[in-house]
């Protein structure tokens, strides 16, 4: 089977690219012929990625892109090259992106030529709870897209793969059919379950992009509230920094006299280092409201960490409060401080074990088997 993966980015720090690249590598290792098409933009930087690159057996081809808005909304035309490649399956990543519509057109043209081509959409959870990160005009554009383009095109995909269960009601409301929907989450490398644990220390950990939607100001204020009492709590904030937001957090930390307690660190290089950083923390905290499928959260749960996260739709999809983690009310430093104190008061072995069991289904070996089954069924169907 010949497979084409299409996503907005194939360079830089990008959750969508992490899914697409791991998927592509593992499918190639399983014996499929796999290529990746993407824009030539580098996620999180102003640089242009090179036109061609190989990752193992997978050829990556990048196309000149026009940026249309936001952080990742671009247009790149790969139609001619896709027709030349003539894939049996096209896996397109990101609902509401124009490259997904190009894939439908490629499949239509190949079918006219008598060739079999199926299109599988991986949604990547673009449905923002309460529209809290979008301005009025942006929210209006998204709604208009869903009611027009979405309603017309979603039924045309052979399979639709939500990465989170909470997406499914949204997709059904805007035109997807139950028969199309197959829940396949993002995966966790098996090393998260097998590697020997490092010694645990006393600090808390946030791991991820340091950006406004992560609401790290809420977490820093909670640390300040806790440290006003007798207890001292330390926080490591680890990840790539968005300059303006990082500078605002640094000012907040200084104004609260928390420089001794809050440490900003750069992004992690390599899986072993990432696991070590998670292992050394006493607890993992995710204060954001807007999440699709929070990768760092499930990675921390796989390492049997105590996890504290905001009571948002996507996070409730993973955490059951007081069973395999702890939830707090979004944007409420006082409640977050209360929950952190509760979560760090004891070792909570039962909760740690329940967290690990909960996320075993996200292991990449399980995810790729589910994906292969969907692809083979799609390919063999009329």
Helices and strands as residue ranges (DSSP letters): E 2-7, H 15-29, E 33-39, E 52-55, E 58-63, E 66-69, E 73-75, H 79-85, E 89-93, H 98-112, E 118-122, G 129-131, H 136-145, I 146-150, H 151-153, G 154-156, E 159-161, H 167-173, G 178-180, H 191-194, E 204-207, G 212-214, H 216-227, E 235-238, H 243-255, E 262-265, H 271-280, E 283-286, H 295-302, E 306-310, H 313-316, E 326-328, H 333-343, H 349-359, G 360-362, H 364-380
